[in-house]
Amino acid sequence: MSEKAVQKEPGKEALKTLKAARKEQIAAVTGRMKEQGRAVQAIKEALAGGELTVPELAAATGLPPTEVLWYVATLKKYGEILEGPKAGSYYRYRLGQPVAQKTEHDPGD
């Protein structure tokens, strides 16, 4: 084994040990990320049929309205959904195009 390989081994072992010790936490976080992905996908699929309000999205997806509102705010921030006209007390939302992220070299900075 080369000297570099010998030096890397303790780091690999430490990483294995850390992953094993945090296995439950990693699984929990991975599960939450999957749930969020499914919720976002459900909202986008519901909006593919046309404009909907938060209560309509909640009914269509089976998610609590407070959770839908949180996802809508996040998706709106990144341009993935757009706010439309008001329908009573609620805004209607529709699918949009994601906003391109700025880089350091953007002239708009």
Contacts in CASP RR format, 6 or more apart in sequence:
PFRMAT RR
TARGET T0000
AUTHOR 0000-0000-0000
METHOD contacts of the structure
MODEL  1
MSEKAVQKEPGKEALKTLKAARKEQIAAVTGRMKEQGRAVQAIKEALAGG
ELTVPELAAATGLPPTEVLWYVATLKKYGEILEGPKAGSYYRYRLGQPVA
QKTEHDPGD
19 26 0 8 1.000
39 61 0 8 1.000
39 63 0 8 1.000
39 67 0 8 1.000
39 71 0 8 1.000
40 71 0 8 1.000
40 75 0 8 1.000
42 60 0 8 1.000
42 61 0 8 1.000
42 62 0 8 1.000
42 63 0 8 1.000
43 57 0 8 1.000
43 61 0 8 1.000
43 63 0 8 1.000
43 68 0 8 1.000
43 71 0 8 1.000
43 72 0 8 1.000
43 75 0 8 1.000
43 81 0 8 1.000
44 75 0 8 1.000
44 80 0 8 1.000
44 81 0 8 1.000
44 95 0 8 1.000
46 52 0 8 1.000
46 56 0 8 1.000
46 57 0 8 1.000
46 60 0 8 1.000
46 61 0 8 1.000
47 57 0 8 1.000
47 81 0 8 1.000
47 93 0 8 1.000
47 94 0 8 1.000
47 95 0 8 1.000
48 95 0 8 1.000
50 94 0 8 1.000
50 95 0 8 1.000
51 84 0 8 1.000
51 92 0 8 1.000
51 93 0 8 1.000
51 94 0 8 1.000
52 60 0 8 1.000
52 92 0 8 1.000
52 93 0 8 1.000
53 87 0 8 1.000
53 90 0 8 1.000
53 91 0 8 1.000
53 92 0 8 1.000
53 93 0 8 1.000
54 65 0 8 1.000
54 68 0 8 1.000
54 69 0 8 1.000
54 72 0 8 1.000
54 90 0 8 1.000
54 91 0 8 1.000
54 93 0 8 1.000
55 65 0 8 1.000
55 90 0 8 1.000
57 63 0 8 1.000
57 68 0 8 1.000
57 72 0 8 1.000
57 93 0 8 1.000
58 64 0 8 1.000
58 65 0 8 1.000
58 67 0 8 1.000
58 68 0 8 1.000
61 68 0 8 1.000
63 71 0 8 1.000
72 81 0 8 1.000
72 93 0 8 1.000
75 81 0 8 1.000
76 82 0 8 1.000
76 83 0 8 1.000
76 93 0 8 1.000
78 98 0 8 1.000
78 99 0 8 1.000
79 96 0 8 1.000
79 97 0 8 1.000
79 98 0 8 1.000
79 99 0 8 1.000
80 95 0 8 1.000
80 96 0 8 1.000
80 97 0 8 1.000
80 98 0 8 1.000
81 93 0 8 1.000
81 94 0 8 1.000
81 95 0 8 1.000
81 96 0 8 1.000
82 93 0 8 1.000
82 94 0 8 1.000
82 95 0 8 1.000
82 96 0 8 1.000
83 91 0 8 1.000
83 92 0 8 1.000
83 93 0 8 1.000
84 91 0 8 1.000
84 92 0 8 1.000
84 93 0 8 1.000
84 94 0 8 1.000
85 91 0 8 1.000
85 92 0 8 1.000
86 92 0 8 1.000
102 108 0 8 1.000
102 109 0 8 1.000
END
